[in-house]
Amino acid sequence: MSLIQTMIRRYAAFSSVSPFLQRTRAFSSTSPSLAKKGGKKDNAKSSKKKDIVDDEPDVVLDPKSILSNLKTKYDDSFTQFSKKLTELKMGRANPALFDNLKIKIDDKYTATFPEVAMTAMKGTNFLNITVFDPNHTKRIVSAILESNMNLNPEVDPKNAQLLKIKLPNSTKELKEKQIKQMKELLDQYKSNVSFKNSLQAIRATFMKDLKNVEGSKDIVRKLTTDIDSTYKTYADKLTTAFKTTEKSLN
C-alpha cells in the first residue's frame, strides 16, 4: 500500500470525510470502488500488511452523497442570487434601502440605521421611516441627505418620529441600469470562477476533487455527467429567474 492510500484510510477513520468518500469496513487491502491516485501496491509487501489493513475502514466513492452535497451548495447559491435580484428590482422601493446607513448619535457613538429606525413601503411611491427616539430624527435626516441617494426625507408635521420620502418615478434610463446590474449579477452567480458561490466555481471544485480519486471508470464517468447535468439545471434556473424579473420591469 502506498503512503497516499494509507493516509486516505487514516483520514477516513479519524476525521470528517469528503463528500466524495464514504467509510466502510475493508475486507481486502484495496477498495473495489475507489482509491486515491498514487503508486501501485507492492505485492511483495502486501501480504505482510494485509492483516493490519483488514482492520481499517476502506474508502469508497459515494455518488449519491456527492450529488446531494452539490445540490445543497447550488440551492444556497440560487437563494442568494434570488435575494439580490429582488433587491435590484425593487431599487429604491426597498425597505432595506437604509440598513447599511450609519447614524452619528454623538461624538462617541455611531449607530446603524436599524438600531434607531425602521422603514416601510407606503403604496408604491413612498417610504415611511419610523424613528424610535425623536431626538434622533434630525440626525437620520442629515445622514440620508448626505448619503448621495438623492432622496429628501420630510418630517411629518403631526409626528416628529415619522419621516416620509417620495420616491422618484421610474424612467427608461433607470430600468436600463437595473437590467444591466441584473445581467452582471447573473454572470457573477453563473460563470464567475473567481466568485466562490458561483455555479461554475462550485462545479470546478467538485470536478477537481473527482480528478483526485480513481475507481470504476463507469461510475466516475456517470458521476461526471451527472455533475454537468446538475450544473446546467441550476444555470437554467438562474437564467429563467433573470428573464422573469427583467420582463416584470417592462
N, C-alpha and C positions, 0 to 999 in steps of 0.2 A: 504493500500500500504506500502511495506517495505521501509526502508531508502535507500537501494540499488536501488530499482526501481525509487524512487523519484530523486536520484542523476543522474541516467541514463537519465531521462526525462529532467532534467535541463541541463545536459551536451549536449544533442542533441539540445536543444533550444538555448544555448548561446555559443557554441564552435563548431569547425570543427568536423564532425562526422567520426568515424572509418569507413573504407570501409565495415565493417560488418553491419553497421547500417544506416538507412535512416529515415529522418524525415517525418511524416505525421500528419495531424490533427486528434486528437483522438476523437472518438465518444463513447468510452466506457473506463472504468478505466484500462483495460489491452489490450495489443496488441494481436491479434489472431495469429501473426506470430512469435513473439519473445519477451522475457523479460529476463533481467539478472537473473542468478540463485540467489535465495535468499529465504526468508521465505514466507509462504503462506499469502495471503491477509486476513486481519482481517475483516470478513463480518460485524461485528457489527459496525466498524468504516467506512467501505467503503461508506455507503450511505451518511455520513456526508461530505465526501471528494470528492464525485463524481462530483459535480458541478465545483470544482477547477480543478480536473484532466481533465475534458472535454475541458478546455481551453488551455491545454498544448499539445505540439507536442508529438505524440506517436513514438515509436521506432519499426521498422520492419526489418527483415532480407532482404538483397538485394543481392541475389546470383550472378546476372549478374554483378553488380558493383564489387563484391569480386573477381570474376574470371578475370575481366578486369584489376583490380589492380595487381593481381597475375601475369598475363601475362606480364604486363609492367615491373615488377621487374625481371622476368625471361628473358625478352628481354635485359634489361640492363646488366644482368649477362652474357648472351651469347655474347653480344657485347664486353664486357671486356675480356672474355675468348678468343674470336677470335683474338682480337688485340694482346694479349700476346702470343698466339700460333704462329701468323705470325712472331712476333719478335724472338721467339725461332728458328723458321725455318730458318730465314734469318741469324741468328748468327751474324758473323762479317760483313756480306754483308748487313749492315743496316745503312742507312744514319743517323739514330738517335743514333748510337753507342756512340757518344761522348757527347750527350746532357747533361749528368749529370757531365761532367768533369769540374773541377774548374781550371781557369787560373789566376795565380797571376800576376797582372799587375804591381803593385808596393807594397811598404810596407803598404800602406793604403787601397788598393782596390784589391779585388779578384773577377773576373768576371766568369759568367757561359759560357760555350763554345758557345752557340747560340748567345751570346752578341757580340762575337768577330770574329766568323767564321761560315761558313755553309758547309755541306758535301753533296756530290752527288756520286752516283754509276757511274763508268766508265766501261762499259762492265760488266762482271761477276766476275772479279778478282781484280779490282782496286777501291779504294775510292779516290776521289778528294776533297781536302779541300781548300776552298777559304777564305783567311784571309782578313778581312775588312781593317785593318791597318797594313802595312808592318812592323811596329815597334813591332807588337805582334807575328810575325812569330816564332821567336826563343822561345818565352815563350810557345807557343802552342806545338811546337816540344818537348820541355822539359816535358810538362805536359803529353803528350801521352807516351813518353818513360818511365816516372815514374809511369804510371798507371797499370803496370803489365799485359797489354793486349798482350804483345809480338808482337807489331806492330811497324814498323820502317818507320816513315814519312820522305820523301825526298823532299827537296825544288827544284822546277823546276828551272833549271839554267837560263831560259829566263824570269821567272816571280817570283819575291820574295814573291808574295801573293798567290802562288799556291803550295800546298803540295800534293804529290802523295804517296799512301800507297798500296803496293801489298799485297793482302790477301793470306793466306796460303791455299793450296789445301785441299779440304775436305778429311778426312780419315775415315776409318771404325770406329775407336775409337771415332772420333768427332761425327759421326752420331749416334752412340750408346748413347753418352752422351746427344745429343739433344733429342732423343726419350725418354730417361729416364726422362729428365726435362719436356717434354710434358706430359708424363704419370702422373707425380706428379702434374702438373697443372690441368689436367683433374680431378684427385681425389680431388684436392682442391676445384674446382668450382662445382663439382657434389655432393660430400658427406661429406665435412668437416664442421660439425655443428658449430665449433668454428669460422669459417670464415663467416662473416655476409652476404657476397654476393654469397655464395654457394646456389645451388638449394635446398639442404636439410635444410639449416638454414632458408631460406625463407619459405619453406613449414612448418617447425616446428613452426615458428611464427604465420602463419595463422591458423594452427591446434590448437595452444594454445589459440588463440583468439576465435576460434569457440567453444572450450570447455566451455568458459565463458558465452555462451548465450544458450538459450533454446527456443524451439518453436515447429513447426511441425516436428515430428521425420522424416517424409518422406523427407522434404525439407533439413534438416540437413544431413541426410544420403546421399541424392543425391549430395549435395554440397561437402561432404567429398570425395565421389567417383570422382567427377569432379576435385577436387584439386589433388588427387592422379594421375589421368589420365594426367593432365597438367604437373605434375612433370615428369612423365615417358616420355612424348613427348619431353620435353626440355632436359632430361637426354640423350635420344637417339640422339638429335641434337648435343650435346656436343661430344658424342662418335663418331658419324659419322664424325664430323669436325676433331677430333683427328686422326681417321683412314685414312682419306683422306690426311692429312698432313704427317702422318707417311709414307704412300705409296709413296708420292712425293719425299721423301729423298732416296728411294731405287732405 
